[in-house]
């Protein structure tokens, strides 16, 4: 099951973002926190940029 290692690492990054706080729908009395409110989006963006860099590094 060596192929699942990148997926585990990605999920670990997402869990790290969620551990910093999770947005609760209906809780509008708190200020916007990018780490809490957009953790999944930030993690997926970082993973996508990393894959993009790796792709072009291998193509060169």
C-alpha positions, -999 to +999 in steps of 0.1 A: +000+000+000+029+024-008+007+042-033-015+057-005+014+075+012+009+109-007-028+107+002-020+102+038+004+132+038-022+154+021-048+143+047-023+151+075-019+186+062-057+190+060-060+177+096-034+202+107-055+230+093-087+217+109-070+213+142-065+251+142-103+254+142-133+245+121-159+269+108-193+262+123-222+273+101-245+297+119-217+310+141-214+345+126-203+364+157-166+356+153-141+374+131-130+357+098-100+335+104-085+322+071-070+291+088-103+281+103-127+292+076-107+282+045-084+254+057-095+229+031-092+255+004-057+265+015-045+229+018-059+219-016-043+250-032-009+242-016-011+206-028-021+217-064+007+242-066+031+215-054+019+190-080+022+217-107+058+224-097+067+187-096+051+182-130+072+209-147+103+198-128+099+163-143+091+177-178+122+198-179 
